[in-house]
């Protein structure tokens, strides 16, 4: 990489926002790639997302937005350009950050408008039975146990707040959606594409990927496409 490109990307910041009930590990592969390419990267941990149910119980969606806002503020203090990359619920948070701040582009990864693909859930359970494994079943049970009702309510409130504001988001937007995602229906990406206020927007669907798209077989393709999108909007 030339010194000129390095210096240019050092002035570009990427805020990576993890998902509901998750952690920064969900976006780690993309963060590592962007750091290697010379971007300034922030991956804040959303309030209450410690892995302990009690810590999440008292949090609101405003707390989660505030956590991401702190990461944005750090980048904006050092970078001329700031990109937001949100995984799952992190994409909803990114749209809210863009309302009140200068954001140069947004990338969403499996961001929900319509959640829980029951057909895919059923397929996964049948596959567990066929293989005599319970990996997916355990994952579904663990999710319902570790996440308090208040957290689900606040997730739903965040979604309700975000849908009407999509038309006010005018920066370039790239939505990536896994086709084997059991948590977020693929219609979500189409909804974002159809309702976002951006003139420059794109949507891509990826086979061979479930909800944790950056840890899937499609991860290399997704990361390449995200990096290419950032280069493209950076040159506009």
Secondary structure, DSSP 8 states (H G I E B T S, - for coil): --HHHHHHHHTEEEEEE--TT--GGGGHHHHHHHHHTT-EEE----TT-SS-HHHHHT--HHHHHHHHHHHHHHHHHH-SEEEEEEETHHHHHHHHHHHHS--SEEEEES--SSB--HHHHHHHHHHHHHHT--HHHHHHHHHHHHS-HHHHHHHHHHHHHHHTTGGG--SEEEEEEETT-SSB-THHHHHHHHH---SSEEEEEETT--SSGGGSTTHHHHHHHHHHHHHHHHT-
